Amino acid sequence: MQRSPTSVDTSKVPNARAAESMRARLLVVEDDDQVGSGLMAGLSQEGFSVRRVASGEAALEACSSGDYHLVVLDIGLPGIDGFEVLRRLRDARRAMPVLMLTARDAIGDRVRGLDLGADDYMIKPFALPELVARVRALVRRAMTRSAPRLVHGPLALDLAARRAYIGGDAFDLAGREWEVLILLLERVEKVVSKDAFIGALTGFDDELTPNAIEVYISRLRAKLDPAGIRIRTVRGFGYMLEEYHESNAAL
C-alpha cells in the first residue's frame, strides 16, 4: 500500500480551546503513524478527547461500542477502505459528522465521499489549524442541532455553556464526571458497561480503569441522589440511569 505523505504541521496550532470543544469525543481513523500521532496531539491540545484506530474494521468496531461526536476518516486504509466504512456507518444510521482525509485529489473521489454522507473533506497535505477549525465547526453544529440541552427531571445540562443545574441551581461537575453523566443521559434505562465508558472517554494521553469509572459514578451519585436522580449498578454489566420519579427526591 502506498503511504500517504506527511501531512500534519503542528507548529501553528492555536492555543487550546477546551470550552469550545466541550471535551467532544473524536475517533481518528488513520493508519499512517506519523499523521495519526500528529492529529491526536493537535486535537488533544485543543481540548478534544481523541481515540485513534488504524483500520476500517477497527473503526466500525469502535463506533459500535462507543459514541463519538465526530470521526476523522482516512480513505486509504488497509482492508476496508474509508469509503466502505462511511457507507456502513450511514447504513447503520450512525449520524455523527465525518471529516474525510485523503492523499487523492481527484474530484471524483471527493464527490463519492460526499455522496456517501461525508460532512467535509480535506486533501493531504493539509494545515492542522485548518483541520482543527473544521472539526470544531462540525462538532459545534452537530451538538447545537441535536441537543443544546439535556434534561432529566430537575437535572439540566447546558451543552453549549457546559453548565449543570438541578432545579435551576448551578452545581459543579469535574470534567470526567460531566462526560460520564452525558453518556448515562444519552441512554436512560439502558445499561452502559465499564468498557463502553472507557472506550468512549479514553483520549490521547488518558488511561482509565474500571476502578476509575466506579469513582466517577460514586461522585455523581453523591450529587444527584438528593434530587431523586438514581444511577443503578447492574452487577456484572455496568450502570444505568433510571427514569426520573419525583417521589425519589429527598424531602
DRENMAR-231942 format. One record per residue: residue number from 1; residue in one letter; y, z, x of N, C-alpha, C in turn. Coordinates in steps of 0.1 Angstrom, whole numbers, padded with zeros to 4 digits. Layout:
GUVEX    k  r    npy    npz    npx   capy   capz   capx    cpy    cpz    cpx
GUVEX  NUM  A      Y      Z      X      Y      Z      X      Y      Z      X
...
END
This chain:
GUVEX    k  r    npy    npz    npx   capy   capz   capx    cpy    cpz    cpx
GUVEX    1  M  -0012   0000   0008   0000   0000   0000   0012   0000   0009
GUVEX    2  Q   0022  -0008   0006   0034  -0009   0014   0043   0003   0011
GUVEX    3  R   0047   0010   0021   0055   0022   0020   0070   0018   0016
GUVEX    4  S   0076   0026   0008   0089   0024   0004   0099   0028   0015
GUVEX    5  P   0110   0022   0016   0119   0026   0027   0125   0040   0025
GUVEX    6  T   0129   0046   0036   0136   0059   0035   0148   0057   0026
GUVEX    7  S   0149   0066   0016   0159   0062   0006   0168   0074   0002
GUVEX    8  V   0167   0086   0009   0174   0097   0004   0183   0102   0016
GUVEX    9  D   0196   0102   0013   0206   0107   0022   0211   0120   0016
GUVEX   10  T   0207   0132   0022   0211   0145   0017   0224   0150   0022
GUVEX   11  S   0231   0142   0031   0243   0148   0038   0255   0149   0029
GUVEX   12  K   0255   0142   0017   0267   0141   0009   0264   0147  -0005
GUVEX   13  V   0254   0156  -0006   0251   0162  -0019   0262   0172  -0022
GUVEX   14  P   0268   0172  -0034   0278   0182  -0037   0272   0196  -0038
GUVEX   15  N   0280   0206  -0038   0275   0220  -0039   0267   0222  -0052
GUVEX   16  A   0259   0232  -0052   0250   0235  -0063   0258   0238  -0076
GUVEX   17  R   0253   0232  -0087   0259   0234  -0100   0249   0240  -0109
GUVEX   18  A   0244   0252  -0107   0233   0257  -0114   0237   0259  -0129
GUVEX   19  A   0249   0262  -0132   0254   0264  -0145   0252   0251  -0153
GUVEX   20  E   0255   0240  -0147   0254   0227  -0154   0239   0223  -0156
GUVEX   21  S   0231   0226  -0146   0217   0222  -0146   0209   0231  -0156
GUVEX   22  M   0214   0243  -0158   0207   0253  -0167   0192   0255  -0163
GUVEX   23  R   0190   0254  -0150   0176   0255  -0145   0166   0246  -0152
GUVEX   24  A   0171   0234  -0155   0162   0224  -0161   0150   0222  -0152
GUVEX   25  R   0139   0220  -0159   0127   0217  -0151   0124   0202  -0149
GUVEX   26  L   0123   0198  -0137   0122   0184  -0134   0108   0182  -0127
GUVEX   27  L   0102   0170  -0130   0090   0166  -0123   0093   0154  -0115
GUVEX   28  V   0091   0154  -0102   0093   0143  -0093   0080   0137  -0090
GUVEX   29  V   0078   0124  -0093   0065   0117  -0091   0068   0107  -0080
GUVEX   30  E   0064   0110  -0068   0068   0102  -0056   0057   0104  -0045
GUVEX   31  D   0051   0094  -0041   0040   0095  -0031   0045   0095  -0016
GUVEX   32  D   0057   0090  -0014   0063   0090  -0001   0068   0104   0003
GUVEX   33  D   0062   0110   0013   0066   0124   0016   0080   0126   0020
GUVEX   34  Q   0086   0116   0027   0099   0118   0032   0109   0117   0020
GUVEX   35  V   0107   0107   0012   0115   0105   0000   0113   0117  -0010
GUVEX   36  G   0101   0121  -0012   0098   0132  -0021   0104   0145  -0017
GUVEX   37  S   0103   0148  -0004   0109   0160   0001   0124   0160   0000
GUVEX   38  G   0130   0148   0003   0145   0147   0002   0149   0149  -0013
GUVEX   39  L   0142   0144  -0022   0145   0145  -0036   0144   0160  -0041
GUVEX   40  M   0133   0166  -0037   0131   0180  -0040   0142   0189  -0035
GUVEX   41  A   0146   0187  -0022   0156   0195  -0015   0169   0193  -0022
GUVEX   42  G   0173   0181  -0025   0186   0178  -0031   0187   0183  -0045
GUVEX   43  L   0177   0181  -0053   0177   0185  -0067   0176   0200  -0068
GUVEX   44  S   0169   0207  -0059   0168   0221  -0059   0181   0227  -0055
GUVEX   45  Q   0188   0221  -0046   0201   0226  -0042   0211   0226  -0053
GUVEX   46  E   0209   0217  -0063   0218   0216  -0074   0214   0225  -0086
GUVEX   47  G   0204   0234  -0083   0200   0244  -0093   0189   0240  -0102
GUVEX   48  F   0183   0228  -0100   0171   0224  -0109   0159   0231  -0104
GUVEX   49  S   0149   0233  -0113   0136   0238  -0109   0127   0225  -0108
GUVEX   50  V   0122   0223  -0096   0116   0210  -0093   0101   0211  -0089
GUVEX   51  R   0093   0203  -0095   0079   0202  -0090   0076   0188  -0086
GUVEX   52  R   0068   0186  -0076   0065   0172  -0072   0050   0170  -0072
GUVEX   53  V   0047   0158  -0077   0033   0153  -0076   0033   0139  -0069
GUVEX   54  A   0022   0134  -0064   0022   0122  -0056   0014   0111  -0062
GUVEX   55  S   0009   0112  -0075   0001   0101  -0080   0004   0101  -0095
GUVEX   56  G   0000   0089  -0101   0002   0088  -0116  -0007   0097  -0123
GUVEX   57  E  -0020   0098  -0119  -0029   0107  -0125  -0024   0122  -0125
GUVEX   58  A  -0018   0126  -0114  -0013   0140  -0113  -0001   0141  -0122
GUVEX   59  A   0007   0131  -0124   0019   0131  -0132   0015   0133  -0147
GUVEX   60  L   0005   0126  -0151   0001   0127  -0165  -0005   0141  -0168
GUVEX   61  E  -0013   0146  -0158  -0018   0160  -0159  -0007   0170  -0160
GUVEX   62  A   0003   0169  -0151   0014   0178  -0151   0021   0178  -0164
GUVEX   63  C   0024   0166  -0170   0031   0165  -0183   0023   0170  -0194
GUVEX   64  S   0010   0170  -0193   0001   0175  -0204   0001   0190  -0204
GUVEX   65  S   0003   0197  -0193   0001   0211  -0192   0015   0219  -0191
GUVEX   66  G   0026   0212  -0189   0039   0218  -0188   0050   0209  -0194
GUVEX   67  D   0060   0216  -0198   0072   0209  -0204   0082   0207  -0193
GUVEX   68  Y   0087   0194  -0192   0098   0191  -0183   0110   0185  -0190
GUVEX   69  H   0121   0188  -0185   0133   0183  -0192   0136   0168  -0187
GUVEX   70  L   0130   0164  -0176   0132   0151  -0171   0121   0147  -0160
GUVEX   71  V   0117   0135  -0160   0108   0130  -0150   0115   0120  -0141
GUVEX   72  V   0114   0122  -0128   0119   0112  -0118   0106   0104  -0114
GUVEX   73  L   0105   0092  -0118   0092   0085  -0116   0093   0072  -0108
GUVEX   74  D   0086   0073  -0097   0085   0061  -0088   0075   0051  -0094
GUVEX   75  I   0078   0038  -0092   0069   0028  -0098   0057   0026  -0089
GUVEX   76  G   0059   0025  -0076   0049   0021  -0066   0040   0033  -0063
GUVEX   77  L   0031   0037  -0072   0023   0049  -0069   0008   0044  -0067
GUVEX   78  P   0001   0052  -0059  -0014   0049  -0058  -0021   0051  -0071
GUVEX   79  G  -0031   0043  -0074  -0038   0044  -0086  -0030   0039  -0098
GUVEX   80  I  -0028   0048  -0107  -0020   0044  -0119  -0005   0043  -0115
GUVEX   81  D   0001   0031  -0117   0015   0029  -0113   0025   0036  -0123
GUVEX   82  G   0037   0036  -0119   0047   0042  -0127   0049   0036  -0141
GUVEX   83  F   0047   0023  -0142   0048   0016  -0155   0037   0022  -0165
GUVEX   84  E   0025   0023  -0159   0014   0028  -0168   0016   0043  -0171
GUVEX   85  V   0021   0050  -0162   0025   0065  -0165   0035   0065  -0176
GUVEX   86  L   0045   0057  -0175   0055   0057  -0186   0050   0053  -0199
GUVEX   87  R   0042   0043  -0199   0036   0038  -0212   0028   0049  -0218
GUVEX   88  R   0020   0056  -0210   0011   0066  -0216   0019   0078  -0221
GUVEX   89  L   0030   0081  -0214   0039   0092  -0219   0045   0089  -0232
GUVEX   90  R   0050   0077  -0233   0056   0073  -0246   0046   0071  -0257
GUVEX   91  D   0034   0066  -0254   0024   0066  -0264   0020   0079  -0269
GUVEX   92  A   0021   0089  -0260   0017   0103  -0264   0029   0110  -0270
GUVEX   93  R   0040   0103  -0273   0052   0108  -0279   0059   0119  -0270
GUVEX   94  R   0058   0117  -0257   0065   0126  -0248   0079   0120  -0246
GUVEX   95  A   0089   0127  -0251   0102   0122  -0253   0112   0126  -0242
GUVEX   96  M   0107   0133  -0231   0116   0137  -0221   0122   0124  -0214
GUVEX   97  P   0135   0125  -0209   0141   0114  -0202   0133   0110  -0190
GUVEX   98  V   0132   0098  -0186   0125   0093  -0174   0135   0084  -0166
GUVEX   99  L   0137   0088  -0154   0145   0080  -0145   0135   0074  -0135
GUVEX  100  M   0135   0060  -0135   0125   0053  -0127   0131   0049  -0113
GUVEX  101  L   0123   0050  -0103   0127   0046  -0089   0118   0035  -0084
GUVEX  102  T   0123   0026  -0077   0115   0015  -0072   0122   0008  -0060
GUVEX  103  A   0114   0003  -0051   0119  -0005  -0040   0121  -0019  -0044
GUVEX  104  R   0116  -0023  -0056   0117  -0036  -0061   0131  -0039  -0067
GUVEX  105  D   0136  -0050  -0065   0149  -0053  -0070   0149  -0065  -0081
GUVEX  106  A   0137  -0068  -0085   0136  -0079  -0094   0141  -0075  -0108
GUVEX  107  I   0148  -0083  -0114   0154  -0080  -0128   0142  -0078  -0137
GUVEX  108  G   0131  -0085  -0136   0120  -0084  -0145   0114  -0070  -0145
GUVEX  109  D   0113  -0064  -0133   0108  -0050  -0132   0117  -0040  -0139
GUVEX  110  R   0130  -0042  -0137   0139  -0033  -0144   0138  -0034  -0159
GUVEX  111  V   0137  -0047  -0164   0136  -0049  -0178   0123  -0043  -0184
GUVEX  112  R   0112  -0045  -0176   0100  -0039  -0181   0100  -0024  -0182
GUVEX  113  G   0106  -0018  -0172   0107  -0003  -0173   0115   0002  -0184
GUVEX  114  L   0126  -0005  -0187   0135  -0001  -0198   0128  -0004  -0211
GUVEX  115  D   0121  -0015  -0212   0114  -0018  -0224   0103  -0008  -0227
GUVEX  116  L   0097  -0002  -0217   0086   0008  -0219   0092   0021  -0223
GUVEX  117  G   0105   0023  -0222   0111   0036  -0226   0118   0044  -0215
GUVEX  118  A   0120   0037  -0203   0128   0044  -0193   0142   0046  -0197
GUVEX  119  D   0148   0058  -0193   0162   0061  -0197   0172   0056  -0187
GUVEX  120  D   0167   0054  -0175   0176   0050  -0164   0167   0044  -0153
GUVEX  121  Y   0174   0038  -0143   0166   0030  -0133   0175   0030  -0120
GUVEX  122  M   0169   0034  -0109   0176   0033  -0096   0167   0026  -0086
GUVEX  123  I   0173   0017  -0078   0166   0009  -0068   0168   0016  -0054
GUVEX  124  K   0157   0017  -0047   0158   0022  -0033   0163   0011  -0024
GUVEX  125  P   0170   0015  -0013   0175   0029  -0010   0187   0032  -0019
GUVEX  126  F   0188   0045  -0023   0199   0050  -0032   0206   0062  -0025
GUVEX  127  A   0218   0065  -0030   0225   0076  -0025   0221   0088  -0034
GUVEX  128  L   0217   0099  -0028   0213   0111  -0035   0223   0116  -0045
GUVEX  129  P   0236   0117  -0041   0246   0122  -0050   0247   0114  -0063
GUVEX  130  E   0245   0101  -0063   0245   0093  -0075   0232   0096  -0083
GUVEX  131  L   0221   0098  -0077   0209   0101  -0084   0211   0115  -0091
GUVEX  132  V   0216   0125  -0084   0218   0138  -0090   0227   0137  -0102
GUVEX  133  A   0238   0129  -0101   0247   0128  -0112   0240   0122  -0124
GUVEX  134  R   0232   0112  -0122   0225   0106  -0133   0215   0115  -0139
GUVEX  135  V   0208   0123  -0131   0198   0133  -0136   0206   0143  -0144
GUVEX  136  R   0217   0148  -0139   0224   0158  -0146   0229   0153  -0160
GUVEX  137  A   0234   0141  -0160   0238   0135  -0173   0227   0133  -0183
GUVEX  138  L   0215   0128  -0178   0204   0126  -0187   0199   0140  -0192
GUVEX  139  V   0198   0150  -0184   0194   0163  -0188   0203   0169  -0198
GUVEX  140  R   0216   0168  -0195   0226   0174  -0204   0226   0167  -0218
GUVEX  141  R   0225   0154  -0218   0224   0146  -0230   0212   0150  -0238
GUVEX  142  A   0201   0151  -0232   0188   0154  -0239   0189   0168  -0245
GUVEX  143  M   0194   0178  -0237   0194   0191  -0242   0204   0193  -0254
GUVEX  144  T   0215   0186  -0252   0225   0187  -0263   0220   0180  -0276
GUVEX  145  R   0213   0169  -0274   0208   0162  -0286   0197   0170  -0293
GUVEX  146  S   0188   0176  -0285   0176   0182  -0290   0178   0196  -0296
GUVEX  147  A   0185   0204  -0288   0186   0218  -0293   0197   0225  -0285
GUVEX  148  P   0209   0224  -0289   0220   0231  -0283   0219   0246  -0284
GUVEX  149  R   0212   0250  -0295   0209   0265  -0297   0195   0266  -0302
GUVEX  150  L   0188   0277  -0296   0175   0281  -0301   0177   0294  -0308
GUVEX  151  V   0172   0295  -0321   0174   0307  -0329   0160   0312  -0334
GUVEX  152  H   0159   0325  -0333   0146   0331  -0337   0150   0345  -0343
GUVEX  153  G   0151   0346  -0356   0155   0358  -0363   0169   0361  -0358
GUVEX  154  P   0172   0374  -0353   0185   0377  -0348   0188   0372  -0334
GUVEX  155  L   0178   0366  -0328   0180   0361  -0314   0185   0347  -0314
GUVEX  156  A   0195   0344  -0306   0201   0331  -0304   0204   0328  -0290
GUVEX  157  L   0199   0317  -0285   0202   0312  -0271   0211   0300  -0272
GUVEX  158  D   0223   0301  -0266   0232   0290  -0264   0229   0283  -0251
GUVEX  159  L   0222   0272  -0252   0217   0265  -0240   0228   0259  -0232
GUVEX  160  A   0239   0254  -0238   0250   0248  -0231   0257   0259  -0223
GUVEX  161  A   0260   0270  -0229   0267   0281  -0222   0258   0291  -0215
GUVEX  162  R   0245   0289  -0217   0235   0298  -0211   0238   0313  -0214
GUVEX  163  R   0240   0315  -0226   0242   0329  -0231   0232   0333  -0242
GUVEX  164  A   0228   0345  -0242   0218   0350  -0251   0225   0361  -0260
GUVEX  165  Y   0221   0361  -0273   0227   0370  -0283   0216   0376  -0292
GUVEX  166  I   0218   0389  -0295   0209   0395  -0306   0219   0400  -0316
GUVEX  167  G   0218   0395  -0328   0227   0400  -0339   0241   0397  -0336
GUVEX  168  G   0244   0387  -0328   0258   0384  -0324   0263   0391  -0312
GUVEX  169  D   0255   0400  -0307   0259   0408  -0294   0253   0401  -0282
GUVEX  170  A   0260   0398  -0272   0255   0392  -0260   0247   0402  -0252
GUVEX  171  F   0236   0397  -0246   0229   0406  -0237   0224   0397  -0225
GUVEX  172  D   0221   0404  -0214   0218   0397  -0201   0203   0393  -0200
GUVEX  173  L   0201   0381  -0195   0188   0377  -0191   0188   0372  -0177
GUVEX  174  A   0179   0377  -0168   0178   0371  -0155   0172   0357  -0156
GUVEX  175  G   0174   0350  -0145   0170   0335  -0145   0156   0333  -0150
GUVEX  176  R   0147   0340  -0144   0133   0338  -0148   0130   0343  -0162
GUVEX  177  E   0136   0354  -0166   0135   0358  -0180   0139   0348  -0190
GUVEX  178  W   0150   0341  -0187   0156   0331  -0195   0146   0319  -0196
GUVEX  179  E   0140   0315  -0185   0131   0304  -0186   0118   0307  -0193
GUVEX  180  V   0113   0319  -0191   0101   0324  -0198   0103   0324  -0213
GUVEX  181  L   0115   0330  -0217   0118   0331  -0231   0119   0317  -0238
GUVEX  182  I   0126   0308  -0231   0127   0294  -0237   0113   0288  -0239
GUVEX  183  L   0104   0290  -0230   0091   0284  -0232   0084   0290  -0244
GUVEX  184  L   0086   0303  -0246   0080   0310  -0257   0087   0305  -0270
GUVEX  185  L   0100   0304  -0270   0107   0300  -0282   0104   0285  -0286
GUVEX  186  E   0100   0277  -0276   0096   0263  -0279   0082   0262  -0286
GUVEX  187  R   0075   0274  -0285   0061   0274  -0290   0058   0286  -0299
GUVEX  188  V   0067   0289  -0308   0065   0301  -0317   0051   0300  -0323
GUVEX  189  E   0043   0311  -0323   0030   0312  -0329   0020   0304  -0321
GUVEX  190  K   0023   0300  -0309   0014   0292  -0301   0012   0300  -0288
GUVEX  191  V   0000   0300  -0283  -0003   0308  -0270   0002   0299  -0258
GUVEX  192  V   0009   0306  -0249   0013   0300  -0237   0005   0307  -0225
GUVEX  193  S  -0003   0300  -0218  -0011   0306  -0208  -0002   0309  -0196
GUVEX  194  K  -0007   0318  -0187   0000   0321  -0175   0000   0309  -0166
GUVEX  195  D  -0010   0301  -0166  -0010   0289  -0158   0001   0279  -0163
GUVEX  196  A   0003   0278  -0176   0013   0270  -0182   0027   0275  -0177
GUVEX  197  F   0029   0288  -0177   0042   0293  -0173   0044   0289  -0158
GUVEX  198  I   0034   0292  -0150   0035   0289  -0136   0038   0274  -0133
GUVEX  199  G   0030   0266  -0140   0032   0251  -0138   0046   0246  -0142
GUVEX  200  A   0052   0252  -0153   0065   0248  -0158   0076   0254  -0150
GUVEX  201  L   0074   0266  -0144   0086   0273  -0138   0086   0272  -0123
GUVEX  202  T   0075   0268  -0117   0074   0268  -0102   0082   0256  -0097
GUVEX  203  G   0092   0259  -0088   0100   0249  -0082   0097   0247  -0067
GUVEX  204  F   0107   0240  -0061   0106   0236  -0047   0102   0247  -0037
GUVEX  205  D   0110   0258  -0039   0108   0269  -0029   0103   0282  -0036
GUVEX  206  D   0097   0280  -0048   0092   0292  -0055   0077   0294  -0054
GUVEX  207  E   0073   0306  -0055   0059   0310  -0056   0058   0320  -0067
GUVEX  208  L   0051   0316  -0078   0049   0325  -0089   0034   0329  -0090
GUVEX  209  T   0031   0341  -0094   0017   0346  -0096   0016   0351  -0110
GUVEX  210  P   0004   0352  -0115   0001   0357  -0128   0008   0371  -0130
GUVEX  211  N   0007   0379  -0119   0013   0393  -0120   0029   0392  -0122
GUVEX  212  A   0035   0382  -0116   0049   0380  -0118   0053   0377  -0132
GUVEX  213  I   0044   0368  -0139   0046   0365  -0153   0045   0377  -0161
GUVEX  214  E   0036   0386  -0158   0034   0399  -0166   0047   0407  -0165
GUVEX  215  V   0053   0407  -0153   0066   0415  -0151   0077   0409  -0160
GUVEX  216  Y   0078   0396  -0160   0089   0390  -0168   0086   0392  -0183
GUVEX  217  I   0074   0392  -0187   0071   0394  -0201   0074   0409  -0205
GUVEX  218  S   0071   0418  -0196   0074   0432  -0198   0089   0435  -0200
GUVEX  219  R   0097   0428  -0191   0111   0430  -0192   0117   0424  -0205
GUVEX  220  L   0112   0412  -0209   0116   0407  -0222   0113   0415  -0233
GUVEX  221  R   0101   0421  -0233   0097   0430  -0244   0107   0442  -0245
GUVEX  222  A   0110   0448  -0234   0120   0459  -0234   0133   0455  -0241
GUVEX  223  K   0137   0443  -0239   0150   0438  -0245   0149   0434  -0259
GUVEX  224  L   0137   0428  -0263   0135   0422  -0276   0129   0430  -0287
GUVEX  225  D   0120   0439  -0283   0112   0447  -0292   0121   0455  -0302
GUVEX  226  P   0132   0462  -0297   0141   0469  -0307   0146   0460  -0318
GUVEX  227  A   0147   0447  -0316   0153   0438  -0326   0141   0433  -0335
GUVEX  228  G   0129   0437  -0332   0118   0432  -0340   0112   0419  -0336
GUVEX  229  I   0115   0415  -0324   0110   0403  -0318   0098   0406  -0309
GUVEX  230  R   0087   0401  -0313   0074   0405  -0307   0068   0394  -0299
GUVEX  231  I   0064   0398  -0287   0056   0389  -0278   0042   0395  -0277
GUVEX  232  R   0032   0388  -0282   0019   0394  -0283   0011   0389  -0271
GUVEX  233  T   0003   0398  -0265  -0007   0394  -0255  -0020   0390  -0261
GUVEX  234  V  -0024   0378  -0258  -0037   0372  -0263  -0046   0373  -0251
GUVEX  235  R  -0054   0383  -0250  -0062   0386  -0238  -0071   0375  -0234
GUVEX  236  G  -0070   0371  -0221  -0078   0360  -0216  -0072   0347  -0218
GUVEX  237  F  -0061   0346  -0225  -0054   0333  -0227  -0039   0333  -0223
GUVEX  238  G  -0031   0343  -0227  -0017   0343  -0224  -0009   0351  -0233
GUVEX  239  Y   0003   0345  -0237   0012   0352  -0245   0017   0343  -0257
GUVEX  240  M   0021   0350  -0268   0026   0342  -0279   0037   0350  -0285
GUVEX  241  L   0048   0342  -0288   0059   0348  -0296   0056   0347  -0311
GUVEX  242  E   0056   0359  -0317   0052   0359  -0331   0064   0354  -0340
GUVEX  243  E   0061   0350  -0352   0071   0347  -0362   0079   0360  -0364
GUVEX  244  Y   0092   0358  -0366   0100   0370  -0368   0099   0375  -0382
GUVEX  245  H   0097   0389  -0383   0098   0395  -0396   0108   0407  -0395
GUVEX  246  E   0117   0407  -0404   0128   0417  -0404   0123   0431  -0404
GUVEX  247  S   0111   0433  -0411   0105   0446  -0412   0101   0452  -0398
GUVEX  248  N   0100   0443  -0388   0096   0448  -0375   0107   0455  -0367
GUVEX  249  A   0120   0452  -0371   0131   0457  -0364   0131   0472  -0364
GUVEX  250  A   0135   0478  -0353   0136   0493  -0352   0147   0498  -0361
GUVEX  251  L   0145   0509  -0368   0155   0514  -0376   0166   0522  -0368
END
